[in-house]
Amino acid sequence: MSYKFGLILSMVFVVMFLLLGGDMMCLSAAYSYLDSHSISIGYLIAKSGRVDEDYISYLEDVYKVHFESISPTEPSIGDVVEYTIYRYYHPLIMANHDVKLTASRTTVIGYYG
């Protein structure tokens, strides 16, 4: 009888461990997705040379991210633009609330033009 109880108890820990591993893999994939989009957004900002509200809302709609900060807001050619984007990830078992994934990047206006 005790071996059945031990088996059931160990299966609970195995399932929790598998869920945690799956959560870590999904979190890694979500961050990789955010990182690749941040590089693409940096290229588009450098090529277009503008970071006004219309262009930022366009990038947020296309890439499904949110901009946290952009400086400077009106750059000229050769200026360095720093921006931070974020997404929320809803974990399976790691936390009870959504996890905010952020990526901060810089780009030079007119570098690709």
N, CA, C and O atoms as CSV, one atom per row, in Angstrom:
chain,resi,resn,atom,element,x,y,z
A,1,MET,N,N,0.808,-1.190,0.000
A,1,MET,CA,C,0.000,0.000,0.000
A,1,MET,C,C,0.852,1.256,0.000
A,1,MET,O,O,0.492,2.249,-0.632
A,2,SER,N,N,1.982,1.226,0.704
A,2,SER,CA,C,2.821,2.426,0.794
A,2,SER,C,C,3.503,2.730,-0.538
A,2,SER,O,O,3.769,3.894,-0.838
A,3,TYR,N,N,3.789,1.708,-1.339
A,3,TYR,CA,C,4.422,1.974,-2.624
A,3,TYR,C,C,3.455,2.708,-3.557
A,3,TYR,O,O,3.892,3.515,-4.377
A,4,LYS,N,N,2.148,2.443,-3.444
A,4,LYS,CA,C,1.161,3.157,-4.266
A,4,LYS,C,C,1.091,4.627,-3.862
A,4,LYS,O,O,1.002,5.516,-4.709
A,5,PHE,N,N,1.133,4.862,-2.557
A,5,PHE,CA,C,1.126,6.243,-2.080
A,5,PHE,C,C,2.391,6.970,-2.532
A,5,PHE,O,O,2.327,8.132,-2.932
A,6,GLY,N,N,3.522,6.304,-2.472
A,6,GLY,CA,C,4.784,6.893,-2.923
A,6,GLY,C,C,4.775,7.163,-4.417
A,6,GLY,O,O,5.300,8.180,-4.869
A,7,LEU,N,N,4.180,6.255,-5.192
A,7,LEU,CA,C,4.083,6.434,-6.633
A,7,LEU,C,C,3.190,7.626,-6.974
A,7,LEU,O,O,3.538,8.442,-7.827
A,8,ILE,N,N,2.063,7.724,-6.319
A,8,ILE,CA,C,1.147,8.847,-6.562
A,8,ILE,C,C,1.806,10.171,-6.187
A,8,ILE,O,O,1.701,11.149,-6.928
A,9,LEU,N,N,2.479,10.206,-5.051
A,9,LEU,CA,C,3.155,11.422,-4.606
A,9,LEU,C,C,4.286,11.812,-5.560
A,9,LEU,O,O,4.464,12.989,-5.875
A,10,SER,N,N,5.034,10.828,-6.009
A,10,SER,CA,C,6.126,11.148,-6.933
A,10,SER,C,C,5.594,11.611,-8.289
A,10,SER,O,O,6.219,12.449,-8.938
A,11,MET,N,N,4.464,11.085,-8.724
A,11,MET,CA,C,3.878,11.521,-9.997
A,11,MET,C,C,3.443,12.981,-9.931
A,11,MET,O,O,3.522,13.695,-10.930
A,12,VAL,N,N,2.991,13.422,-8.784
A,12,VAL,CA,C,2.631,14.840,-8.625
A,12,VAL,C,C,3.865,15.708,-8.849
A,12,VAL,O,O,3.796,16.728,-9.535
A,13,PHE,N,N,4.989,15.301,-8.270
A,13,PHE,CA,C,6.220,16.076,-8.447
A,13,PHE,C,C,6.723,16.009,-9.887
A,13,PHE,O,O,7.244,16.996,-10.407
A,14,VAL,N,N,6.574,14.865,-10.526
A,14,VAL,CA,C,7.005,14.732,-11.913
A,14,VAL,C,C,6.169,15.625,-12.813
A,14,VAL,O,O,6.711,16.287,-13.698
A,15,VAL,N,N,4.868,15.655,-12.605
A,15,VAL,CA,C,3.991,16.499,-13.415
A,15,VAL,C,C,4.321,17.976,-13.205
A,15,VAL,O,O,4.361,18.746,-14.164
A,16,MET,N,N,4.557,18.371,-11.952
A,16,MET,CA,C,4.924,19.765,-11.672
A,16,MET,C,C,6.250,20.123,-12.349
A,16,MET,O,O,6.402,21.220,-12.888
A,17,PHE,N,N,7.192,19.205,-12.318
A,17,PHE,CA,C,8.482,19.444,-12.957
A,17,PHE,C,C,8.323,19.570,-14.468
A,17,PHE,O,O,8.948,20.432,-15.085
A,18,LEU,N,N,7.496,18.722,-15.069
A,18,LEU,CA,C,7.251,18.807,-16.511
A,18,LEU,C,C,6.559,20.111,-16.882
A,18,LEU,O,O,6.896,20.713,-17.902
A,19,LEU,N,N,5.608,20.557,-16.084
A,19,LEU,CA,C,4.956,21.838,-16.341
A,19,LEU,C,C,5.940,22.997,-16.219
A,19,LEU,O,O,5.893,23.937,-17.012
A,20,LEU,N,N,6.815,22.935,-15.246
A,20,LEU,CA,C,7.821,23.985,-15.092
A,20,LEU,C,C,8.779,23.998,-16.283
A,20,LEU,O,O,9.138,25.071,-16.769
A,21,GLY,N,N,9.190,22.841,-16.752
A,21,GLY,CA,C,10.045,22.756,-17.938
A,21,GLY,C,C,9.354,23.291,-19.181
A,21,GLY,O,O,9.967,23.999,-19.981
A,22,GLY,N,N,8.075,22.953,-19.347
A,22,GLY,CA,C,7.319,23.478,-20.477
A,22,GLY,C,C,7.159,24.983,-20.397
A,22,GLY,O,O,7.213,25.682,-21.409
A,23,ASP,N,N,6.962,25.474,-19.186
A,23,ASP,CA,C,6.833,26.912,-18.979
A,23,ASP,C,C,8.133,27.632,-19.327
A,23,ASP,O,O,8.110,28.699,-19.941
A,24,MET,N,N,9.251,27.055,-18.941
A,24,MET,CA,C,10.544,27.661,-19.268
A,24,MET,C,C,10.798,27.665,-20.777
A,24,MET,O,O,11.359,28.622,-21.310
A,25,MET,N,N,10.389,26.601,-21.461
A,25,MET,CA,C,10.551,26.563,-22.920
A,25,MET,C,C,9.664,27.597,-23.591
A,25,MET,O,O,10.101,28.268,-24.526
A,26,CYS,N,N,8.435,27.738,-23.136
A,26,CYS,CA,C,7.528,28.737,-23.711
A,26,CYS,C,C,8.011,30.149,-23.429
A,26,CYS,O,O,7.884,31.030,-24.280
A,27,LEU,N,N,8.562,30.373,-22.247
A,27,LEU,CA,C,9.104,31.683,-21.897
A,27,LEU,C,C,10.309,32.017,-22.775
A,27,LEU,O,O,10.456,33.155,-23.223
A,28,SER,N,N,11.157,31.044,-23.018
A,28,SER,CA,C,12.305,31.249,-23.896
A,28,SER,C,C,11.863,31.556,-25.321
A,28,SER,O,O,12.435,32.433,-25.969
A,29,ALA,N,N,10.860,30.852,-25.814
A,29,ALA,CA,C,10.351,31.102,-27.163
A,29,ALA,C,C,9.714,32.489,-27.255
A,29,ALA,O,O,9.888,33.185,-28.255
A,30,ALA,N,N,8.978,32.893,-26.219
A,30,ALA,CA,C,8.357,34.219,-26.224
A,30,ALA,C,C,9.409,35.318,-26.209
A,30,ALA,O,O,9.247,36.341,-26.873
A,31,TYR,N,N,10.490,35.116,-25.454
A,31,TYR,CA,C,11.549,36.130,-25.434
A,31,TYR,C,C,12.302,36.170,-26.759
A,31,TYR,O,O,12.682,37.249,-27.215
A,32,SER,N,N,12.522,35.030,-27.379
A,32,SER,CA,C,13.167,35.000,-28.695
A,32,SER,C,C,12.318,35.713,-29.734
A,32,SER,O,O,12.839,36.423,-30.594
A,33,TYR,N,N,11.009,35.519,-29.650
A,33,TYR,CA,C,10.062,36.197,-30.533
A,33,TYR,C,C,10.148,37.712,-30.331
A,33,TYR,O,O,10.177,38.469,-31.301
A,34,LEU,N,N,10.190,38.150,-29.072
A,34,LEU,CA,C,10.291,39.572,-28.765
A,34,LEU,C,C,11.630,40.137,-29.231
A,34,LEU,O,O,11.688,41.258,-29.737
A,35,ASP,N,N,12.692,39.378,-29.065
A,35,ASP,CA,C,14.015,39.833,-29.478
A,35,ASP,C,C,14.098,39.999,-30.992
A,35,ASP,O,O,14.646,40.989,-31.475
A,36,SER,N,N,13.570,39.056,-31.731
A,36,SER,CA,C,13.611,39.174,-33.192
A,36,SER,C,C,12.766,40.353,-33.674
A,36,SER,O,O,13.139,41.035,-34.629
A,37,HIS,N,N,11.639,40.593,-33.023
A,37,HIS,CA,C,10.822,41.741,-33.410
A,37,HIS,C,C,11.494,43.059,-33.041
A,37,HIS,O,O,11.342,44.050,-33.755
A,38,SER,N,N,12.233,43.082,-31.936
A,38,SER,CA,C,12.917,44.321,-31.563
A,38,SER,C,C,14.004,44.670,-32.576
A,38,SER,O,O,14.235,45.848,-32.849
A,39,ILE,N,N,14.670,43.671,-33.132
A,39,ILE,CA,C,15.678,43.918,-34.162
A,39,ILE,C,C,15.015,44.425,-35.436
A,39,ILE,O,O,15.520,45.352,-36.070
A,40,SER,N,N,13.883,43.822,-35.820
A,40,SER,CA,C,13.156,44.272,-37.012
A,40,SER,C,C,12.633,45.690,-36.838
A,40,SER,O,O,12.692,46.493,-37.769
A,41,ILE,N,N,12.123,46.002,-35.659
A,41,ILE,CA,C,11.614,47.345,-35.393
A,41,ILE,C,C,12.756,48.359,-35.427
A,41,ILE,O,O,12.582,49.464,-35.942
A,42,GLY,N,N,13.911,48.003,-34.889
A,42,GLY,CA,C,15.072,48.890,-34.947
A,42,GLY,C,C,15.492,49.184,-36.375
A,42,GLY,O,O,15.849,50.316,-36.701
A,43,TYR,N,N,15.450,48.178,-37.222
A,43,TYR,CA,C,15.774,48.378,-38.638
A,43,TYR,C,C,14.773,49.325,-39.290
A,43,TYR,O,O,15.164,50.228,-40.030
A,44,LEU,N,N,13.489,49.125,-39.021
A,44,LEU,CA,C,12.465,49.983,-39.632
A,44,LEU,C,C,12.556,51.422,-39.134
A,44,LEU,O,O,12.373,52.359,-39.912
A,45,ILE,N,N,12.835,51.605,-37.846
A,45,ILE,CA,C,12.981,52.968,-37.312
A,45,ILE,C,C,14.201,53.643,-37.927
A,45,ILE,O,O,14.138,54.820,-38.282
A,46,ALA,N,N,15.309,52.919,-38.059
A,46,ALA,CA,C,16.518,53.498,-38.642
A,46,ALA,C,C,16.317,53.848,-40.104
A,46,ALA,O,O,16.814,54.869,-40.580
A,47,LYS,N,N,15.592,53.005,-40.810
A,47,LYS,CA,C,15.378,53.240,-42.242
A,47,LYS,C,C,14.393,54.372,-42.494
A,47,LYS,O,O,14.608,55.189,-43.389
A,48,SER,N,N,13.309,54.432,-41.714
A,48,SER,CA,C,12.306,55.466,-41.953
A,48,SER,C,C,12.706,56.805,-41.346
A,48,SER,O,O,12.341,57.855,-41.874
A,49,GLY,N,N,13.447,56.781,-40.249
A,49,GLY,CA,C,13.919,58.009,-39.635
A,49,GLY,C,C,12.867,58.761,-38.847
A,49,GLY,O,O,13.021,59.956,-38.593
A,50,ARG,N,N,11.808,58.089,-38.459
A,50,ARG,CA,C,10.776,58.780,-37.682
A,50,ARG,C,C,10.260,57.873,-36.575
A,50,ARG,O,O,10.234,56.649,-36.703
A,51,VAL,N,N,9.849,58.513,-35.485
A,51,VAL,CA,C,9.279,57.797,-34.352
A,51,VAL,C,C,8.077,58.555,-33.794
A,51,VAL,O,O,7.911,58.671,-32.580
A,52,ASP,N,N,7.248,59.066,-34.691
A,52,ASP,CA,C,6.056,59.789,-34.229
A,52,ASP,C,C,4.976,58.807,-33.785
A,52,ASP,O,O,5.119,57.595,-33.950
A,53,GLU,N,N,3.907,59.336,-33.227
A,53,GLU,CA,C,2.846,58.492,-32.649
A,53,GLU,C,C,2.183,57.587,-33.682
A,53,GLU,O,O,1.854,56.441,-33.373
A,54,ASP,N,N,1.982,58.080,-34.904
A,54,ASP,CA,C,1.341,57.258,-35.942
A,54,ASP,C,C,2.206,56.051,-36.302
A,54,ASP,O,O,1.707,54.935,-36.439
A,55,TYR,N,N,3.505,56.290,-36.451
A,55,TYR,CA,C,4.409,55.200,-36.825
A,55,TYR,C,C,4.553,54.196,-35.686
A,55,TYR,O,O,4.624,52.991,-35.928
A,56,ILE,N,N,4.596,54.678,-34.455
A,56,ILE,CA,C,4.695,53.788,-33.299
A,56,ILE,C,C,3.441,52.934,-33.166
A,56,ILE,O,O,3.535,51.737,-32.896
A,57,SER,N,N,2.265,53.537,-33.353
A,57,SER,CA,C,1.024,52.746,-33.283
A,57,SER,C,C,0.960,51.731,-34.421
A,57,SER,O,O,0.440,50.630,-34.240
A,58,TYR,N,N,1.484,52.095,-35.592
A,58,TYR,CA,C,1.559,51.150,-36.702
A,58,TYR,C,C,2.446,49.961,-36.339
A,58,TYR,O,O,2.071,48.814,-36.584
A,59,LEU,N,N,3.623,50.226,-35.754
A,59,LEU,CA,C,4.533,49.146,-35.362
A,59,LEU,C,C,3.930,48.287,-34.256
A,59,LEU,O,O,4.119,47.070,-34.242
A,60,GLU,N,N,3.203,48.915,-33.327
A,60,GLU,CA,C,2.555,48.140,-32.267
A,60,GLU,C,C,1.482,47.221,-32.824
A,60,GLU,O,O,1.328,46.094,-32.352
A,61,ASP,N,N,0.736,47.686,-33.825
A,61,ASP,CA,C,-0.303,46.847,-34.428
A,61,ASP,C,C,0.287,45.700,-35.242
A,61,ASP,O,O,-0.208,44.575,-35.185
A,62,VAL,N,N,1.329,45.982,-35.986
A,62,VAL,CA,C,1.918,44.961,-36.856
A,62,VAL,C,C,2.650,43.892,-36.040
A,62,VAL,O,O,2.487,42.699,-36.295
A,63,TYR,N,N,3.459,44.317,-35.057
A,63,TYR,CA,C,4.296,43.379,-34.318
A,63,TYR,C,C,3.697,42.918,-32.996
A,63,TYR,O,O,4.299,42.096,-32.306
A,64,LYS,N,N,2.532,43.424,-32.630
A,64,LYS,CA,C,1.829,43.010,-31.397
A,64,LYS,C,C,2.700,43.187,-30.152
A,64,LYS,O,O,2.770,42.300,-29.302
A,65,VAL,N,N,3.360,44.341,-30.055
A,65,VAL,CA,C,4.175,44.702,-28.893
A,65,VAL,C,C,3.720,46.073,-28.413
A,65,VAL,O,O,2.928,46.743,-29.075
A,66,HIS,N,N,4.225,46.481,-27.261
A,66,HIS,CA,C,3.933,47.801,-26.710
A,66,HIS,C,C,5.249,48.534,-26.507
A,66,HIS,O,O,6.236,47.950,-26.058
A,67,PHE,N,N,5.256,49.819,-26.843
A,67,PHE,CA,C,6.440,50.639,-26.626
A,67,PHE,C,C,6.363,51.249,-25.242
A,67,PHE,O,O,5.347,51.828,-24.857
A,68,GLU,N,N,7.455,51.112,-24.494
A,68,GLU,CA,C,7.493,51.664,-23.144
A,68,GLU,C,C,8.137,53.039,-23.146
A,68,GLU,O,O,7.620,53.963,-22.518
A,69,SER,N,N,9.246,53.190,-23.833
A,69,SER,CA,C,9.914,54.491,-23.887
A,69,SER,C,C,10.691,54.615,-25.182
A,69,SER,O,O,11.228,53.642,-25.711
A,70,ILE,N,N,10.735,55.844,-25.674
A,70,ILE,CA,C,11.503,56.163,-26.866
A,70,ILE,C,C,12.191,57.494,-26.602
A,70,ILE,O,O,11.549,58.457,-26.183
A,71,SER,N,N,13.498,57.549,-26.846
A,71,SER,CA,C,14.186,58.825,-26.707
A,71,SER,C,C,15.259,58.909,-27.785
A,71,SER,O,O,15.958,57.919,-28.002
A,72,PRO,N,N,15.423,60.004,-28.451
A,72,PRO,CA,C,14.581,61.203,-28.458
A,72,PRO,C,C,13.335,60.995,-29.294
A,72,PRO,O,O,13.285,60.080,-30.115
A,73,THR,N,N,12.329,61.831,-29.096
A,73,THR,CA,C,11.060,61.636,-29.800
A,73,THR,C,C,11.078,62.200,-31.214
A,73,THR,O,O,10.294,61.761,-32.054
A,74,GLU,N,N,11.949,63.157,-31.498
A,74,GLU,CA,C,12.072,63.704,-32.856
A,74,GLU,C,C,13.537,63.666,-33.286
A,74,GLU,O,O,14.236,64.674,-33.185
A,75,PRO,N,N,14.005,62.519,-33.762
A,75,PRO,CA,C,15.419,62.400,-34.114
A,75,PRO,C,C,15.714,62.945,-35.508
A,75,PRO,O,O,14.820,63.076,-36.343
A,76,SER,N,N,16.964,63.255,-35.735
A,76,SER,CA,C,17.437,63.618,-37.070
A,76,SER,C,C,18.466,62.571,-37.499
A,76,SER,O,O,18.784,61.655,-36.740
A,77,ILE,N,N,18.977,62.712,-38.710
A,77,ILE,CA,C,19.911,61.718,-39.234
A,77,ILE,C,C,21.179,61.700,-38.384
A,77,ILE,O,O,21.780,62.740,-38.117
A,78,GLY,N,N,21.567,60.512,-37.971
A,78,GLY,CA,C,22.761,60.331,-37.151
A,78,GLY,C,C,22.479,60.241,-35.664
A,78,GLY,O,O,23.374,59.898,-34.891
A,79,ASP,N,N,21.254,60.541,-35.242
A,79,ASP,CA,C,20.916,60.441,-33.819
A,79,ASP,C,C,20.742,58.980,-33.417
A,79,ASP,O,O,20.334,58.138,-34.216
A,80,VAL,N,N,21.059,58.710,-32.171
A,80,VAL,CA,C,20.874,57.377,-31.610
A,80,VAL,C,C,19.533,57.354,-30.881
A,80,VAL,O,O,19.292,58.158,-29.981
A,81,VAL,N,N,18.668,56.432,-31.277
A,81,VAL,CA,C,17.342,56.296,-30.676
A,81,VAL,C,C,17.349,55.072,-29.774
A,81,VAL,O,O,17.688,53.970,-30.205
A,82,GLU,N,N,16.976,55.275,-28.532
A,82,GLU,CA,C,16.841,54.167,-27.585
A,82,GLU,C,C,15.358,53.887,-27.392
A,82,GLU,O,O,14.570,54.806,-27.170
A,83,TYR,N,N,14.984,52.627,-27.476
A,83,TYR,CA,C,13.579,52.267,-27.309
A,83,TYR,C,C,13.479,50.972,-26.509
A,83,TYR,O,O,14.389,50.143,-26.505
A,84,THR,N,N,12.352,50.831,-25.842
A,84,THR,CA,C,12.059,49.637,-25.059
A,84,THR,C,C,10.687,49.133,-25.460
A,84,THR,O,O,9.714,49.887,-25.457
A,85,ILE,N,N,10.611,47.858,-25.804
A,85,ILE,CA,C,9.329,47.245,-26.127
A,85,ILE,C,C,9.063,46.134,-25.128
A,85,ILE,O,O,9.986,45.585,-24.526
A,86,TYR,N,N,7.782,45.809,-24.960
A,86,TYR,CA,C,7.438,44.742,-24.031
A,86,TYR,C,C,6.193,44.003,-24.495
A,86,TYR,O,O,5.392,44.511,-25.280
A,87,ARG,N,N,6.060,42.787,-23.983
A,87,ARG,CA,C,4.886,41.927,-24.155
A,87,ARG,C,C,4.625,41.245,-22.836
A,87,ARG,O,O,5.513,41.134,-21.991
A,88,TYR,N,N,3.407,40.793,-22.668
A,88,TYR,CA,C,3.067,40.031,-21.472
A,88,TYR,C,C,2.992,38.548,-21.817
A,88,TYR,O,O,2.506,38.163,-22.880
A,89,TYR,N,N,3.477,37.739,-20.907
A,89,TYR,CA,C,3.438,36.276,-21.051
A,89,TYR,C,C,2.679,35.709,-19.864
A,89,TYR,O,O,2.977,36.033,-18.714
A,90,HIS,N,N,1.707,34.872,-20.142
A,90,HIS,CA,C,0.930,34.236,-19.081
A,90,HIS,C,C,1.500,32.839,-18.825
A,90,HIS,O,O,1.278,31.929,-19.625
A,91,PRO,N,N,2.232,32.658,-17.721
A,91,PRO,CA,C,2.875,31.372,-17.459
A,91,PRO,C,C,1.885,30.298,-16.994
A,91,PRO,O,O,0.806,30.600,-16.484
A,92,LEU,N,N,2.279,29.054,-17.185
A,92,LEU,CA,C,1.456,27.927,-16.756
A,92,LEU,C,C,1.524,27.730,-15.247
A,92,LEU,O,O,0.498,27.561,-14.589
A,93,ILE,N,N,2.745,27.752,-14.701
A,93,ILE,CA,C,2.909,27.390,-13.303
A,93,ILE,C,C,3.894,28.307,-12.560
A,93,ILE,O,O,3.918,28.294,-11.330
A,94,MET,N,N,4.692,29.085,-13.262
A,94,MET,CA,C,5.741,29.874,-12.616
A,94,MET,C,C,5.195,30.996,-11.734
A,94,MET,O,O,5.765,31.281,-10.681
A,95,ALA,N,N,4.114,31.627,-12.142
A,95,ALA,CA,C,3.573,32.761,-11.387
A,95,ALA,C,C,2.060,32.803,-11.564
A,95,ALA,O,O,1.514,32.226,-12.505
A,96,ASN,N,N,1.397,33.492,-10.647
A,96,ASN,CA,C,-0.056,33.643,-10.741
A,96,ASN,C,C,-0.466,34.812,-11.616
A,96,ASN,O,O,-1.629,34.915,-12.006
A,97,HIS,N,N,0.464,35.688,-11.928
A,97,HIS,CA,C,0.165,36.871,-12.720
A,97,HIS,C,C,0.994,36.832,-14.011
A,97,HIS,O,O,1.911,36.022,-14.151
A,98,ASP,N,N,0.655,37.715,-14.942
A,98,ASP,CA,C,1.388,37.780,-16.198
A,98,ASP,C,C,2.801,38.306,-15.966
A,98,ASP,O,O,3.036,39.153,-15.105
A,99,VAL,N,N,3.727,37.784,-16.752
A,99,VAL,CA,C,5.122,38.190,-16.670
A,99,VAL,C,C,5.390,39.170,-17.803
A,99,VAL,O,O,5.030,38.912,-18.952
A,100,LYS,N,N,6.023,40.295,-17.479
A,100,LYS,CA,C,6.322,41.314,-18.475
A,100,LYS,C,C,7.716,41.063,-19.040
A,100,LYS,O,O,8.711,41.143,-18.319
A,101,LEU,N,N,7.780,40.756,-20.341
A,101,LEU,CA,C,9.051,40.552,-21.025
A,101,LEU,C,C,9.426,41.840,-21.736
A,101,LEU,O,O,8.633,42.361,-22.520
A,102,THR,N,N,10.618,42.366,-21.479
A,102,THR,CA,C,11.043,43.616,-22.105
A,102,THR,C,C,12.332,43.400,-22.884
A,102,THR,O,O,13.144,42.528,-22.572
A,103,ALA,N,N,12.484,44.226,-23.906
A,103,ALA,CA,C,13.714,44.247,-24.693
A,103,ALA,C,C,14.049,45.700,-24.975
A,103,ALA,O,O,13.230,46.433,-25.530
A,104,SER,N,N,15.250,46.122,-24.596
A,104,SER,CA,C,15.718,47.487,-24.844
A,104,SER,C,C,16.766,47.447,-25.938
A,104,SER,O,O,17.711,46.660,-25.874
A,105,ARG,N,N,16.603,48.286,-26.929
A,105,ARG,CA,C,17.526,48.326,-28.059
A,105,ARG,C,C,17.855,49.769,-28.408
A,105,ARG,O,O,17.180,50.700,-27.968
A,106,THR,N,N,18.901,49.938,-29.205
A,106,THR,CA,C,19.261,51.251,-29.749
A,106,THR,C,C,19.446,51.104,-31.252
A,106,THR,O,O,19.781,50.027,-31.745
A,107,THR,N,N,19.228,52.179,-31.962
A,107,THR,CA,C,19.438,52.199,-33.397
A,107,THR,C,C,19.891,53.585,-33.808
A,107,THR,O,O,19.615,54.563,-33.113
A,108,VAL,N,N,20.579,53.676,-34.924
A,108,VAL,CA,C,21.068,54.947,-35.445
A,108,VAL,C,C,20.213,55.326,-36.641
A,108,VAL,O,O,20.070,54.540,-37.577
A,109,ILE,N,N,19.648,56.516,-36.617
A,109,ILE,CA,C,18.773,56.976,-37.695
A,109,ILE,C,C,19.605,57.205,-38.955
A,109,ILE,O,O,20.636,57.877,-38.918
A,110,GLY,N,N,19.146,56.640,-40.065
A,110,GLY,CA,C,19.809,56.814,-41.350
A,110,GLY,C,C,20.944,55.847,-41.592
A,110,GLY,O,O,21.639,55.978,-42.599
A,111,TYR,N,N,21.163,54.891,-40.727
A,111,TYR,CA,C,22.286,53.956,-40.896
A,111,TYR,C,C,22.072,53.042,-42.099
A,111,TYR,O,O,23.029,52.744,-42.815
A,112,TYR,N,N,20.856,52.597,-42.336
A,112,TYR,CA,C,20.571,51.677,-43.441
A,112,TYR,C,C,20.128,52.386,-44.695
A,112,TYR,O,O,19.888,51.733,-45.711
A,113,GLY,N,N,20.010,53.695,-44.662
A,113,GLY,CA,C,19.437,54.433,-45.778
A,113,GLY,C,C,20.439,54.759,-46.818
A,113,GLY,O,O,20.103,55.382,-47.825
